[in-house]
């Protein structure tokens, strides 16, 4: 019981650490590079690897994150592609409506350029967010945090809590780029999507399905970035 509570407390700390790293990079340092280092390197890579090494079951948990039933994973890839396609189209349509009615695309561009993103780096940025960011976030939230919440609570609560922390730091980014009102709305949508990915992970026992879905969603965001912002 004590071990489970300790693990739960550590997952909650890691959840808040993710938001702190995003706040530090975007608000305090105002740098995408610093944000990528603090969040992707420290939170998404160093923390899970250190925690797994400390537990002593790093290899076993790594296999559990990816899953080992190839047939089941193939079916998961199909549903990941299906949900990802829906999210891709929803993001394109929603962003088009938002940027042509409520939000100034020029403001978003100025903020991103202030953070260090220029037209010269846009191609690499698109590739990085689409492939690397989607993979690291899935390994962190669905492959690491969600799996370690399950021994301490029900599947429903584990999915809800991991999705809460996943969506929390999006509030910082979305509020800066779109304003507080739309930031709250977008964060709520991210929370819903996080729950969908959480249940995909539980059903297919691997992050392949969620990664493909997440990759397509991030690709939709990058299409919007290149088409309407830069």
Backbone as numpy.savetxt, mean C-alpha at the origin, in Angstrom:
# Nx Ny Nz CAx CAy CAz Cx Cy Cz
-0.51 -16.55 25.69 -1.34 -15.35 25.69 -0.47 -14.08 25.69
0.58 -14.09 26.53 1.47 -12.93 26.61 2.18 -12.73 25.27
2.61 -13.84 24.66 3.31 -13.75 23.38 2.40 -13.17 22.29
1.13 -13.56 22.30 0.18 -13.05 21.31 -0.05 -11.55 21.51
-0.20 -11.15 22.76 -0.41 -9.73 23.05 0.82 -8.91 22.66
1.98 -9.46 22.90 3.22 -8.78 22.54 3.31 -8.61 21.02
2.97 -9.68 20.30 2.99 -9.62 18.84 1.98 -8.60 18.32
0.78 -8.58 18.91 -0.25 -7.63 18.51 0.22 -6.19 18.75
0.82 -5.95 19.90 1.31 -4.60 20.22 2.39 -4.17 19.24
3.25 -5.10 18.85 4.32 -4.77 17.91 3.74 -4.45 16.53
2.71 -5.19 16.10 2.09 -4.90 14.81 1.44 -3.52 14.81
0.82 -3.16 15.93 0.21 -1.83 16.04 1.30 -0.75 15.97
2.41 -1.00 16.64 3.53 -0.04 16.57 4.05 0.09 15.15
4.18 -1.03 14.45 4.64 -0.99 13.07 3.65 -0.23 12.19
2.35 -0.41 12.49 1.33 0.28 11.71 1.46 1.79 11.82
1.66 2.27 13.05 1.85 3.71 13.25 3.20 4.17 12.70
4.20 3.30 12.75 5.52 3.66 12.23 5.45 3.96 10.74
4.60 3.25 10.02 4.45 3.49 8.59 3.97 4.92 8.33
2.96 5.35 9.08 2.44 6.71 8.92 3.47 7.75 9.34
4.21 7.45 10.38 5.25 8.38 10.84 6.33 8.54 9.76
6.69 7.44 9.12 7.72 7.50 8.07 7.25 8.34 6.89
5.98 8.21 6.52 5.43 9.00 5.42 5.37 10.48 5.82
4.94 10.75 7.03 4.87 12.13 7.51 6.27 12.75 7.54
7.22 11.99 8.01 8.59 12.50 8.09 9.12 12.84 6.69
8.89 11.95 5.73 9.43 12.16 4.40 8.74 13.26 3.63
7.40 13.30 3.69 6.65 14.25 2.87 6.44 15.61 3.54
6.24 15.62 4.84 5.94 16.87 5.54 7.19 17.50 6.14
7.97 16.71 6.87 9.15 17.26 7.53 10.29 17.50 6.54
10.62 16.50 5.73 11.73 16.63 4.80 11.29 17.05 3.40
10.00 16.89 3.08 9.45 17.28 1.80 10.26 16.71 0.64
10.49 15.41 0.71 11.33 14.73 -0.27 10.78 13.34 -0.56
10.56 13.03 -1.84 10.12 11.69 -2.21 11.21 10.67 -1.93
12.46 11.07 -2.16 13.57 10.14 -1.92 13.64 9.74 -0.46
13.57 10.72 0.43 13.60 10.43 1.86 12.40 9.57 2.25
11.25 9.85 1.64 10.05 9.07 1.92 10.22 7.62 1.50
10.78 7.41 0.32 11.01 6.04 -0.16 11.97 5.29 0.75
13.01 5.98 1.21 13.97 5.32 2.10 13.33 4.99 3.44
12.65 5.98 4.04 12.07 5.77 5.37 10.94 4.75 5.35
10.13 4.77 4.30 8.99 3.85 4.26 9.34 2.52 3.60
9.80 2.56 2.35 10.05 1.31 1.63 11.22 0.52 2.19
12.31 1.20 2.48 13.50 0.49 2.97 13.36 0.12 4.44
13.07 1.12 5.27 13.05 0.87 6.72 11.81 0.08 7.14
10.62 0.59 6.78 9.37 -0.02 7.27 9.02 -1.30 6.50
9.11 -1.25 5.19 8.67 -2.40 4.38 9.69 -3.52 4.31
10.98 -3.21 4.44 12.01 -4.24 4.31 12.71 -4.55 5.63
13.30 -3.53 6.25 14.11 -3.78 7.44 13.27 -4.30 8.60
12.13 -3.66 8.86 11.29 -4.08 9.99 10.81 -5.53 9.87
10.20 -5.94 8.73 9.77 -7.34 8.63 10.92 -8.34 8.69
12.05 -8.02 8.04 13.19 -8.93 8.07 13.76 -9.06 9.47
13.89 -7.93 10.17 14.39 -7.97 11.54 13.43 -8.73 12.45
12.12 -8.46 12.29 11.13 -9.13 13.12 11.14 -10.65 12.85
11.21 -11.02 11.57 11.25 -12.44 11.23 12.49 -13.13 11.77
13.63 -12.45 11.69 14.86 -13.01 12.25 14.76 -13.15 13.76
14.14 -12.14 14.40 13.97 -12.17 15.85 13.05 -13.32 16.27
12.00 -13.56 15.47 11.09 -14.67 15.76 11.76 -16.02 15.57
12.66 -16.08 14.59 13.33 -17.34 14.29 12.65 -18.17 13.23
11.62 -17.61 12.58 10.88 -18.36 11.56 10.80 -17.56 10.25
11.89 -16.90 9.90 11.89 -16.01 8.75 11.55 -16.75 7.46
12.18 -17.88 7.22 11.95 -18.64 5.99 10.52 -19.15 5.91
10.01 -19.66 7.02 8.64 -20.19 7.05 7.62 -19.09 6.78
7.80 -17.95 7.41 6.86 -16.83 7.20 6.97 -16.28 5.78
8.16 -16.33 5.21 8.34 -15.88 3.83 7.54 -16.77 2.88
7.60 -18.09 3.10 6.81 -19.01 2.28 5.32 -18.79 2.48
4.90 -18.54 3.72 3.48 -18.29 3.99 2.99 -17.02 3.31
3.86 -16.03 3.21 3.46 -14.78 2.55 3.17 -14.99 1.08
3.98 -15.83 0.44 3.81 -16.05 -1.00 2.83 -17.18 -1.31
2.73 -18.15 -0.42 1.86 -19.30 -0.68 2.62 -20.34 -1.47
2.20 -21.61 -1.36 2.93 -22.69 -2.04 2.04 -23.58 -2.92
0.74 -23.30 -2.99 -0.16 -24.06 -3.85 -0.24 -23.35 -5.20
0.50 -23.87 -6.20 0.60 -23.18 -7.49 -0.74 -23.09 -8.20
-1.58 -24.14 -8.11 -2.88 -24.11 -8.77 -3.76 -23.05 -8.13
-3.73 -23.00 -6.81 -4.53 -22.00 -6.08 -4.03 -20.60 -6.40
-2.72 -20.44 -6.52 -2.16 -19.13 -6.84 -2.53 -18.69 -8.25
-2.60 -19.66 -9.18 -2.99 -19.33 -10.55 -4.43 -18.81 -10.59
-5.31 -19.45 -9.82 -6.68 -18.97 -9.72 -6.72 -17.58 -9.07
-5.84 -17.39 -8.07 -5.77 -16.09 -7.41 -5.29 -15.00 -8.36
-4.37 -15.33 -9.26 -3.89 -14.36 -10.24 -5.02 -13.87 -11.14
-5.91 -14.79 -11.49 -7.05 -14.42 -12.33 -7.94 -13.40 -11.61
-8.26 -13.69 -10.35 -9.12 -12.77 -9.61 -8.37 -11.48 -9.25
-7.06 -11.59 -9.07 -6.27 -10.38 -8.87 -6.30 -9.49 -10.10
-6.18 -10.11 -11.25 -6.24 -9.34 -12.51 -7.63 -8.75 -12.69
-8.66 -9.50 -12.33 -10.03 -9.03 -12.48 -10.30 -7.83 -11.58
-9.97 -7.96 -10.30 -10.20 -6.84 -9.37 -9.30 -5.65 -9.72
-8.08 -5.94 -10.15 -7.16 -4.88 -10.53 -7.65 -4.09 -11.73
-8.25 -4.79 -12.69 -8.79 -4.12 -13.87 -9.95 -3.20 -13.50
-10.80 -3.68 -12.60 -11.91 -2.85 -12.12 -11.38 -1.61 -11.42
-10.37 -1.79 -10.57 -9.79 -0.66 -9.85 -9.09 0.31 -10.82
-8.41 -0.24 -11.80 -7.73 0.58 -12.81 -8.72 1.50 -13.51
-9.84 0.95 -13.95 -10.85 1.74 -14.64 -11.52 2.74 -13.70
-11.79 2.30 -12.47 -12.42 3.19 -11.49 -11.52 4.38 -11.18
-10.22 4.12 -11.07 -9.27 5.19 -10.78 -9.20 6.17 -11.95
-9.19 5.67 -13.16 -9.15 6.55 -14.32 -10.38 7.45 -14.38
-11.54 6.84 -14.21 -12.78 7.62 -14.29 -12.90 8.58 -13.12
-12.65 8.10 -11.91 -12.76 8.94 -10.72 -11.76 10.09 -10.74
-10.54 9.82 -11.15 -9.52 10.87 -11.20 -9.85 11.90 -12.26
-10.35 11.45 -13.39 -10.74 12.38 -14.45 -11.84 13.33 -13.95
-12.83 12.78 -13.29 -13.91 13.62 -12.75 -13.38 14.58 -11.69
-12.49 14.09 -10.83 -11.96 14.91 -9.74 -11.08 16.05 -10.28
-10.22 15.72 -11.22 -9.26 16.71 -11.72 -9.89 17.71 -12.69
-11.05 17.39 -13.21 -11.72 18.33 -14.12 -12.82 19.13 -13.43
-13.06 18.86 -12.16 -14.13 19.58 -11.45 -13.70 20.16 -10.11
-12.99 19.40 -9.30 -12.74 19.78 -7.91 -11.29 20.15 -7.59
-10.34 19.49 -8.23 -8.94 19.59 -7.83 -8.11 20.18 -8.96
-7.17 21.04 -8.60 -6.28 21.68 -9.56 -5.07 20.79 -9.82
-4.96 20.27 -11.04 -3.85 19.40 -11.40 -2.52 20.14 -11.32
-2.52 21.45 -11.58 -1.30 22.23 -11.52 -0.74 22.27 -10.10
-1.65 22.34 -9.11 -1.22 22.32 -7.71 -0.52 21.01 -7.38
-1.08 19.89 -7.85 -0.49 18.58 -7.60 0.91 18.51 -8.22
1.01 19.02 -9.44 2.31 19.00 -10.12 3.34 19.82 -9.35
2.95 20.99 -8.87 3.87 21.84 -8.13 4.35 21.17 -6.85
3.42 20.51 -6.16 3.79 19.81 -4.92 4.77 18.69 -5.22
4.47 17.88 -6.23 5.34 16.75 -6.58 6.72 17.23 -7.02
6.76 18.32 -7.77 8.04 18.87 -8.19 8.81 19.41 -6.99
8.10 20.00 -6.03 8.74 20.48 -4.80 9.33 19.32 -4.02
8.69 18.16 -4.09 9.19 16.96 -3.42 10.33 16.30 -4.19
10.62 16.78 -5.39 11.76 16.25 -6.13 11.44 15.50 -7.40
10.17 15.40 -7.77 9.79 14.69 -8.99 9.78 15.66 -10.17
10.56 15.36 -11.19 10.60 16.18 -12.40 10.26 15.32 -13.60
10.06 15.99 -14.73 9.72 15.27 -15.96 10.82 14.29 -16.37
12.07 14.60 -16.01 13.18 13.72 -16.37 13.10 12.38 -15.65
12.48 12.37 -14.48 12.42 11.16 -13.66 11.05 10.48 -13.70
10.13 11.00 -14.48 8.76 10.51 -14.43 8.64 9.04 -14.85
9.42 8.64 -15.87 9.36 7.25 -16.33 9.81 6.28 -15.25
10.93 6.59 -14.60 11.44 5.74 -13.53 10.48 5.74 -12.34
9.89 6.90 -12.05 8.93 7.01 -10.95 7.71 6.13 -11.20
7.20 6.17 -12.42 6.04 5.35 -12.78 6.35 3.87 -12.61
7.51 3.44 -13.10 7.91 2.04 -12.97 8.08 1.64 -11.52
8.69 2.51 -10.74 8.95 2.22 -9.33 7.65 2.08 -8.54
6.75 3.03 -8.71 5.48 2.98 -7.97 4.64 1.79 -8.41
4.59 1.55 -9.71 3.74 0.48 -10.22 4.21 -0.90 -9.77
5.50 -1.16 -9.86 6.02 -2.50 -9.59 6.53 -2.64 -8.16
7.46 -1.77 -7.77 8.13 -1.93 -6.48 7.23 -1.54 -5.31
6.59 -0.38 -5.41 5.72 0.06 -4.32 4.58 -0.93 -4.07
3.94 -1.38 -5.14 2.83 -2.33 -4.97 3.29 -3.63 -4.32
4.48 -4.11 -4.71 4.99 -5.35 -4.13 5.35 -5.18 -2.66
6.07 -4.11 -2.34 6.50 -3.91 -0.96 5.32 -3.68 -0.02
4.31 -2.94 -0.48 3.14 -2.71 0.36 2.37 -4.01 0.61
2.26 -4.85 -0.41 1.55 -6.12 -0.21 2.32 -7.05 0.72
3.63 -7.10 0.57 4.43 -7.94 1.47 4.33 -7.44 2.91
4.27 -6.12 3.07 4.18 -5.56 4.43 2.81 -5.80 5.04
1.74 -5.33 4.37 0.42 -5.32 5.00 -0.31 -6.65 4.94
-0.23 -7.32 3.82 -0.93 -8.60 3.70 -0.01 -9.79 4.01
1.28 -9.69 3.63 2.18 -10.81 3.87 2.80 -10.82 5.25
2.91 -9.66 5.89 3.56 -9.58 7.20 2.58 -9.23 8.32
1.99 -8.05 8.27 1.14 -7.58 9.37 -0.11 -8.44 9.51
-0.84 -8.65 8.42 -2.09 -9.43 8.49 -1.84 -10.83 9.04
-0.80 -11.49 8.57 -0.51 -12.86 9.01 -0.21 -12.92 10.50
0.40 -11.88 11.03 0.76 -11.89 12.45 -0.35 -11.36 13.34
-1.36 -10.77 12.75 -2.53 -10.38 13.53 -3.49 -11.55 13.74
-3.47 -12.50 12.82 -4.44 -13.60 12.85 -4.40 -14.44 14.13
-3.23 -14.73 14.71 -3.23 -15.52 15.95 -3.86 -14.77 17.13
-3.98 -13.45 17.03 -4.46 -12.65 18.17 -5.92 -12.25 18.07
-6.54 -12.44 16.90 -7.91 -11.98 16.72 -8.57 -12.73 15.57
-9.84 -12.46 15.37 -10.59 -13.10 14.28 -10.10 -12.61 12.93
-10.45 -13.34 11.87 -10.05 -12.96 10.53 -10.62 -11.59 10.15
-11.87 -11.34 10.54 -12.51 -10.07 10.21 -11.76 -8.92 10.87
-11.47 -9.04 12.14 -10.77 -7.97 12.85 -9.35 -7.78 12.32
-8.69 -8.88 11.98 -7.33 -8.79 11.46 -7.32 -8.04 10.13
-8.27 -8.34 9.26 -8.35 -7.66 7.97 -8.67 -6.18 8.18
-9.60 -5.89 9.07 -10.00 -4.50 9.33 -8.83 -3.70 9.91
-8.11 -4.28 10.87 -7.02 -3.55 11.52 -5.85 -3.32 10.56
-5.49 -4.34 9.80 -4.39 -4.17 8.84 -4.78 -3.18 7.76
-6.04 -3.17 7.35 -6.50 -2.22 6.34 -6.54 -0.80 6.90
-6.87 -0.68 8.19 -6.86 0.64 8.82 -5.48 1.27 8.76
-4.46 0.50 9.16 -3.11 1.03 9.15 -2.60 1.26 7.73
-3.02 0.38 6.81 -2.64 0.57 5.41 -3.22 1.87 4.87
-4.44 2.19 5.22 -5.07 3.40 4.68 -4.67 4.66 5.42
-4.18 4.52 6.66 -3.93 5.68 7.51 -2.93 6.66 6.90
-1.82 6.15 6.40 -0.81 7.07 5.87 -1.21 7.66 4.52
-2.20 7.04 3.86 -2.71 7.63 2.62 -3.44 8.94 2.91
-3.93 9.09 4.13 -4.60 10.34 4.52 -3.63 11.52 4.43
-2.37 11.29 4.80 -1.37 12.35 4.74 -1.15 12.78 3.29
-0.87 11.82 2.44 -0.60 12.11 1.02 -1.81 12.71 0.32
-2.97 12.09 0.51 -4.18 12.54 -0.18 -4.62 13.92 0.28
-4.47 14.23 1.57 -4.87 15.54 2.08 -3.99 16.64 1.53
-2.69 16.35 1.37 -1.79 17.35 0.81 -2.11 17.62 -0.66
-2.35 16.57 -1.41 -2.55 16.72 -2.85 -3.97 17.12 -3.23
-4.97 16.67 -2.47 -6.37 16.88 -2.86 -7.19 17.69 -1.87
-6.61 18.09 -0.74 -7.36 18.79 0.28 -7.93 17.83 1.31
-8.29 18.34 2.46 -8.72 17.49 3.57 -10.01 16.72 3.24
-10.99 17.39 2.63 -12.25 16.73 2.33 -12.04 15.52 1.43
-11.39 15.74 0.31 -11.15 14.63 -0.62 -10.11 13.67 -0.07
-9.22 14.18 0.79 -8.27 13.28 1.43 -8.96 12.25 2.29
-9.98 12.68 3.04 -10.74 11.75 3.87 -11.52 10.76 3.02
-12.11 11.24 1.94 -12.89 10.36 1.06 -11.98 9.33 0.40
-10.84 9.78 -0.12 -9.90 8.88 -0.77 -9.36 7.85 0.22
-9.07 8.29 1.44 -8.58 7.36 2.46 -9.63 6.31 2.78
-10.89 6.70 2.83 -11.97 5.74 3.05 -12.02 4.71 1.93
-11.84 5.15 0.70 -11.83 4.23 -0.44 -10.63 3.29 -0.37
-9.48 3.82 0.04 -8.29 2.98 0.20 -8.53 1.92 1.28
-9.22 2.30 2.34 -9.55 1.33 3.40 -10.41 0.20 2.86
-11.39 0.53 2.03 -12.25 -0.50 1.43 -11.44 -1.42 0.55
-10.59 -0.85 -0.29 -9.75 -1.66 -1.18 -8.80 -2.53 -0.36
-8.27 -1.99 0.73 -7.40 -2.78 1.59 -8.11 -4.00 2.16
-9.39 -3.85 2.48 -10.16 -5.00 2.96 -10.34 -6.05 1.86
-10.56 -5.60 0.64 -10.69 -6.53 -0.49 -9.40 -7.32 -0.66
-8.27 -6.63 -0.62 -6.98 -7.31 -0.77 -6.69 -8.22 0.42
-7.14 -7.82 1.60 -6.95 -8.67 2.76 -7.67 -10.00 2.62
-8.91 -9.94 2.13 -9.67 -11.18 1.95 -9.13 -12.01 0.79
-8.60 -11.35 -0.24 -7.94 -12.09 -1.31 -6.73 -12.86 -0.77
-5.98 -12.20 0.09 -4.81 -12.87 0.68 -5.22 -14.06 1.53
-6.26 -13.91 2.32 -6.70 -15.00 3.17 -7.26 -16.16 2.35
-7.94 -15.85 1.27 -8.57 -16.90 0.47 -7.56 -17.68 -0.36
-6.58 -16.96 -0.91 -5.62 -17.63 -1.81 -4.27 -17.88 -1.15
-4.11 -17.48 0.11 -2.93 -17.83 0.92 -1.62 -17.37 0.29
-1.65 -16.28 -0.44 -0.43 -15.75 -1.03 -0.66 -14.34 -1.52
0.44 -13.60 -1.75 0.30 -12.21 -2.16 0.29 -12.04 -3.67
0.33 -13.14 -4.42 0.31 -13.00 -5.88 -0.95 -12.28 -6.35
-2.10 -12.72 -5.85 -3.38 -12.13 -6.27 -3.45 -10.66 -5.87
-3.06 -10.36 -4.64 -3.16 -8.97 -4.19 -2.12 -8.09 -4.88
-0.95 -8.65 -5.17 0.08 -7.86 -5.85 -0.37 -7.46 -7.25
-0.92 -8.42 -7.99 -1.39 -8.12 -9.34 -2.48 -7.06 -9.29
-3.43 -7.21 -8.37 -4.51 -6.24 -8.24 -3.97 -4.86 -7.85
-3.05 -4.85 -6.90 -2.45 -3.60 -6.44 -1.62 -2.95 -7.56
-0.90 -3.77 -8.29 -0.08 -3.26 -9.40 -0.93 -2.54 -10.43
-2.07 -3.13 -10.78 -2.95 -2.51 -11.77 -3.58 -1.22 -11.22
-3.89 -1.22 -9.93 -4.43 0.00 -9.32 -3.40 1.12 -9.35
-2.16 0.80 -8.98 -1.09 1.81 -9.02 -0.80 2.24 -10.46
-0.92 1.31 -11.40 -0.74 1.66 -12.81 -1.79 2.69 -13.23
-3.01 2.53 -12.75 -4.06 3.50 -13.04 -3.70 4.88 -12.52
-3.16 4.92 -11.31 -2.73 6.20 -10.74 -1.62 6.83 -11.56
-0.70 6.01 -12.05 0.41 6.54 -12.82 -0.04 7.02 -14.21
-1.04 6.36 -14.79 -1.60 6.83 -16.05 -2.23 8.21 -15.85
-2.93 8.36 -14.75 -3.52 9.66 -14.43 -2.42 10.71 -14.24
-1.35 10.34 -13.54 -0.25 11.27 -13.29 0.36 11.77 -14.60
0.63 10.84 -15.51 1.28 11.20 -16.77 0.31 11.94 -17.68
-0.97 11.56 -17.67 -1.94 12.14 -18.61 -2.42 13.51 -18.16
-2.73 13.68 -16.88 -3.39 14.90 -16.42 -2.48 15.84 -15.62
-1.39 15.32 -15.05 -0.57 16.14 -14.16 0.74 16.57 -14.81
1.46 15.64 -15.41 2.73 15.98 -16.04 2.62 16.00 -17.57
